[in-house]
Structures are given as C-alpha cells and as structure tokens.
Amino acid sequence: MPHLESADRSPAGVIALDGRILVRVVGDDRASFLHGMCTGDVKGARPGTILPALFLTEHAHVIADSFIWVTDDALLLDIDAEAWIRTRAHLEKLLVADDVEFEDADSPIIDVEGPAALDATAAEPLAEWRFAEKGGSLVGNLPRFGGPAASVIAPRARLDSTIAAILSNIPGACRIDPAVLESIRIENGVALVGVDTTDKTIALEARLNRAISFNKGCYLGQETIERATARGGLKKRMFGLKFNAADVPAAGSVLSLDGKEVGRVTSTVRSPRFGAIGLAILHHSAWTPGLELKVGEGGAATVSELPFTQS
C-alpha cells in the first residue's frame, strides 16, 4: 500500500477508519445530558458543527476522546470502538430519567489526509470543525490527527464506491495504511488515548486542550481542569522526543535526567520528515526543549516542543 510521506508532500491519502464507530445519540435530553458528561460545549453547538470532546472521570482522568457531529435531530458520536464500551458503561451509570438513547449508526468513517483532502471531498469550502451533506454522505473539515484533513461518513453499502470517488477526484491521491496516520499524529503531537495516556492521566497533561471548552457550564471533571488551569498546578505534560539513534526505542522505555526518572516513552515512529521521534508525558523538571534525556540503559533523546511541525 502506498505510503503518504507527510501531510504536505502528497495531495491526499485515503483510509477507512475500521477501529472507529458512529453512535447516534437521540432523545429530547441528548444535548443537555452530553453537555454535562463531556468537555465540549454541546448545548452551544449549531447543526453542522463537529465538536472534539473528552469523557472524563470526576478527577478529570481521560476515559475516551471523541468527535460529536451535531445534526438537527441527533448527535453523532465518532469514537473508537473499544473506547465506546467503557464510555457507554460510564454514561449509562449516570443516566437516570433523561430521555437519551444510544443507537448504532453502522456508518463507516473515511479519513482523507493531506492538503487536497477537502478538494477531494467537499462540494464547497468548509471551515475547520464544520461539515455538510454531499450526495447522501456527511463531509467534514476535521483535522483529527492534527494536519489538514477531511472525514466522510458514508452509508455502509457505499464505502468502496465513496473511496473510489475520492481517489478519482484528485490526481496522485492514494490509499494509505494506519502507519501513515501514526506518523502524522505523532508529528503533530496529538495524544492517543490509551497509548499516550493511562487511566490516571489528566486531560491537560496530554495536551488535549482542543477538546476542552473552558467557557461552558458544569461538566464531570471540570473542577480539576479549572484548578489546574487557574493555579498552574500541572506537574506533568506531554512533549516530543527526538531520538539520537536511528532506531526508535520500545514504548515504555524509561526517560531519566540526572539519574532520576522523568517519564516513559509512549509513542514512537520513524518519521519521513523528522527521523526517529516519539511522545512522552514528562515531569516538569524536563520541560525544556533541547534538553537531553537518557533513554533506557544507553540511548538518548532531545526534548522537543509540540508539534514537531513547528519546532
């Protein structure tokens, strides 16, 4: 399968996100219920908006991340399939008398990465985090991995024909594999929940700020987010790593400074643009771009600000 070298060197790369599902949230209380359960401003969102949103515990530990596509008659929850299992259990414990139902939409999600992504999918220009209907599909300007990209929600029966149409719209467009998305994600410093986070990670530690509305009303986990924001109380935060050796170390490798552990490698990739790079949530003593850390027993890495694309 062709490899899209980077988001700015190829016109568009297309992939079906097989690990993600679409959940249709309906009922008269859907907006008020999800508004209180996630970090996105659901009640303030107009139809045609895509909201990045996190589901948190009361201590702001990350349960799952998602994108909410707001339509006139439903909220479409774009979420990792495995994460939905624990998220649904979490939400249903808090559903009391609310008129809210969760339905499997059985609609595949197609990701189109690259500078020509919207040219290949949208009938008209779309602002970031907006979507429109086109030929029975929903097309959104959604930079889910941090770079210019579009997402298409298509009927199951039209998955193959939709991908074929996207590929035919842009000369040079190609299918890509999950390894390409991983490279784009890490280059842009986008944390992957469950990989770069644990069940004790606070959302702000993983730089998931784009999914947090700091102006909305109360939601589960808000008090911890507010305290960390107002008092500057974070002691850990995600940074990039540029490994000094050509080979990337294993995830979980200990990072140390002056003989003390300051974090562990969480994600790694050999980037076509930046070489061997990775992500880690670091203790505040290591928050200095350019600082060299020891990796494992004999390796080394330099701390980088995120995203790598701007460092």
C-alpha positions in Angstrom: 0.0 0.0 0.0 1.4 3.4 -0.9 2.9 5.4 2.0 1.9 9.1 2.2 5.2 10.7 3.1 3.7 13.6 5.0 0.7 15.8 5.0 2.4 18.5 2.9 4.1 16.3 0.2 1.2 14.4 -1.2 -2.2 15.7 -2.3 -4.4 13.3 -0.4 -4.3 9.9 1.2 -7.5 7.9 2.0 -8.2 5.3 4.6 -11.3 3.8 6.2 -11.1 4.0 10.0 -12.1 0.5 10.8 -11.4 0.9 14.5 -13.9 3.7 14.9 -17.7 3.6 15.1 -20.5 6.1 14.8 -23.1 6.2 17.6 -26.3 8.0 17.1 -27.5 9.8 20.3 -31.1 10.7 20.2 -33.8 11.9 22.6 -35.0 15.3 23.8 -32.4 15.4 26.5 -29.4 14.4 24.3 -27.7 17.8 24.2 -28.2 18.7 27.9 -27.1 15.2 29.0 -23.9 15.0 26.9 -23.1 18.7 27.7 -22.8 17.7 31.3 -20.9 14.5 30.6 -18.2 15.7 28.2 -15.8 18.7 27.8 -17.4 20.0 24.6 -19.9 22.8 24.5 -22.7 20.6 23.2 -25.6 23.0 24.1 -23.9 25.9 22.3 -23.1 24.0 19.1 -25.2 24.6 16.0 -26.1 21.9 13.5 -23.2 21.4 11.0 -20.6 21.7 13.8 -18.1 19.0 14.7 -17.1 19.1 18.4 -13.9 17.5 19.7 -14.9 16.2 23.2 -13.5 14.2 26.0 -15.3 12.0 28.5 -13.6 12.3 31.9 -13.9 10.9 35.4 -14.7 13.4 38.3 -11.0 13.8 38.7 -10.5 14.7 35.0 -8.8 11.4 34.2 -9.4 10.6 30.5 -11.9 7.8 29.7 -12.1 8.5 25.9 -11.9 11.1 23.3 -14.4 11.6 20.5 -15.8 13.9 17.9 -19.5 14.9 18.0 -21.2 15.7 14.7 -24.2 17.9 15.5 -27.2 17.4 13.3 -30.8 18.7 13.5 -32.2 15.5 15.0 -29.2 13.7 16.6 -25.7 13.9 18.0 -23.4 11.6 16.0 -20.6 10.3 18.3 -17.5 9.4 16.3 -15.5 7.3 18.7 -13.0 4.4 19.0 -15.0 1.1 19.1 -13.2 -0.2 22.2 -13.4 3.1 24.0 -17.2 3.2 23.4 -17.6 0.0 25.5 -16.2 1.8 28.6 -17.7 5.1 27.7 -21.2 3.7 27.3 -20.9 1.9 30.7 -19.8 5.2 32.2 -22.7 7.2 30.7 -25.4 4.7 31.5 -24.5 4.7 35.2 -25.3 8.4 35.1 -28.5 8.2 33.0 -31.4 8.4 35.4 -34.6 10.0 34.0 -33.0 11.6 30.9 -34.6 11.0 27.5 -31.5 9.7 25.8 -30.8 6.7 23.7 -27.7 5.3 22.0 -28.1 3.7 18.6 -25.5 2.0 16.4 -25.4 4.1 13.2 -23.5 1.4 11.2 -21.9 4.1 9.1 -18.2 3.8 8.2 -15.9 6.7 8.7 -13.3 7.6 6.0 -10.3 9.8 6.8 -8.7 11.8 4.0 -5.3 13.3 4.9 -3.3 16.0 3.1 -3.6 19.5 1.7 -6.0 18.5 -1.1 -8.3 16.5 1.3 -11.2 18.9 1.1 -10.8 19.4 -2.7 -11.4 15.7 -3.0 -14.5 15.5 -0.8 -16.3 18.8 -0.3 -18.6 20.5 -2.8 -17.9 23.9 -1.3 -15.3 25.4 1.1 -15.8 24.3 4.7 -14.3 26.0 7.8 -12.4 23.7 10.3 -14.8 21.8 12.5 -17.7 22.2 10.1 -19.5 19.6 8.0 -22.1 19.5 5.2 -24.2 16.9 3.4 -23.0 15.8 0.0 -24.6 13.1 -2.1 -26.0 11.2 0.9 -22.8 11.4 2.9 -21.6 13.8 5.5 -18.3 15.6 4.7 -16.4 17.4 7.5 -13.3 19.6 7.7 -11.8 17.6 10.6 -8.1 17.7 11.4 -8.4 14.6 13.7 -4.7 13.8 13.5 -3.6 17.5 13.6 -2.9 18.1 9.9 -5.2 19.3 7.1 -7.8 16.6 6.6 -11.4 15.7 5.9 -13.7 13.0 7.2 -16.5 11.4 5.3 -19.4 9.5 7.0 -20.9 7.3 4.2 -23.6 4.6 4.0 -22.1 1.1 4.6 -23.2 -0.1 1.2 -21.3 2.7 -0.5 -18.0 2.5 1.3 -16.0 1.2 -1.6 -17.6 3.5 -4.2 -17.1 6.5 -1.9 -13.4 5.8 -1.5 -13.1 5.2 -5.3 -14.8 8.6 -6.0 -12.4 10.4 -3.6 -9.4 8.9 -5.2 -10.6 9.8 -8.7 -11.2 13.4 -7.7 -7.5 14.2 -7.1 -4.6 13.2 -9.3 -2.0 11.5 -7.2 -4.3 10.6 -4.4 -3.7 7.2 -2.9 -4.8 4.7 -0.3 -2.7 4.8 2.9 -2.3 2.5 5.9 -2.5 3.0 9.7 1.2 3.5 9.9 0.9 6.8 7.9 -1.7 8.1 10.3 0.5 7.2 13.3 3.3 9.3 11.7 1.0 12.3 11.1 -0.4 12.0 14.6 3.0 12.0 16.3 4.4 14.7 14.1 1.5 16.9 15.2 1.7 16.0 18.9 -1.8 14.5 19.1 -2.1 12.2 22.1 -3.7 8.8 21.5 -5.9 7.9 24.5 -4.9 4.6 26.0 -1.5 4.8 24.4 -0.1 8.1 25.5 -2.4 8.2 28.5 -3.3 5.9 31.4 -6.5 5.8 33.5 -4.8 8.3 35.8 -3.8 10.9 33.1 -5.4 14.3 33.5 -6.6 15.7 30.1 -4.3 18.7 30.3 -1.3 16.6 30.9 -1.8 15.0 27.4 -2.4 18.4 25.8 -5.9 17.5 24.8 -6.9 21.2 25.2 -8.5 21.4 21.8 -11.3 19.1 23.0 -12.0 21.2 26.2 -14.4 24.2 26.3 -13.1 26.5 29.0 -16.2 28.7 28.9 -19.1 26.2 29.2 -21.1 25.3 32.2 -20.5 22.5 34.7 -19.4 19.0 33.4 -17.9 16.0 35.0 -14.2 16.7 35.7 -14.5 20.4 35.4 -13.3 21.3 38.9 -9.9 19.5 38.4 -9.5 21.2 35.0 -10.3 24.6 36.4 -7.8 24.2 39.3 -5.0 23.1 37.0 -5.7 25.9 34.6 -6.1 28.7 37.2 -3.2 27.7 39.5 -0.8 26.3 37.0 -0.8 23.1 39.0 0.3 20.7 36.3 3.4 18.7 37.3 3.4 16.5 34.1 2.9 17.3 30.5 3.4 15.7 27.1 6.4 16.7 25.0 8.1 15.4 21.9 11.3 13.4 21.8 13.9 13.4 19.0 15.9 10.2 19.5 19.7 10.5 18.9 19.9 7.0 17.4 18.4 5.9 14.1 16.3 3.2 15.8 13.3 4.1 17.8 13.2 2.7 21.4 10.4 0.5 22.7 7.3 2.1 24.1 7.6 2.1 27.9 11.4 2.9 27.9 12.4 4.9 30.9 13.4 8.5 30.4 15.8 9.9 33.0 17.5 13.1 33.9 20.5 13.2 36.3 19.7 9.7 37.4 16.0 10.3 38.1 13.1 9.0 36.1 11.2 11.9 34.5 8.8 9.9 32.2 8.4 7.0 29.8 8.3 6.8 26.1 4.6 6.3 25.0 4.6 6.6 21.2 7.4 6.3 18.6 7.7 6.5 14.8 10.3 6.8 12.2 9.1 10.0 10.5 10.0 10.7 6.9 10.4 14.3 7.9 11.9 14.3 11.3 13.6 10.9 11.7 13.1 8.8 14.9 10.7 10.7 17.1 8.2 10.0 19.9 6.0 11.3 22.6 6.2 11.2 26.4 4.4 12.8 29.4 7.3 14.3 31.3 7.9 15.6 34.8 8.1 19.4 34.9 11.9 19.2 35.6 12.3 18.1 32.0 10.1 20.7 30.2 13.0 22.4 28.4 13.1 22.0 24.6 16.7 21.0 23.7 17.3 19.2 27.0 18.9 15.8 26.5 17.4 12.8 28.4 18.7 9.3 28.8 16.6 6.6 27.2 16.7 3.2 28.8 20.2 2.0 29.6 22.2 3.6 26.8 20.1 5.7 24.5 19.4 9.4 24.4 16.7 11.8 23.2 16.3 15.6 23.0 13.1 17.2 24.3 11.1 18.9 21.6 8.1 21.3 21.8 5.0 20.1 20.1 4.0 19.9 17.3 7.3 18.8 15.7 6.0 20.6 12.6 6.6 23.9 14.3 9.7 23.1 16.4 
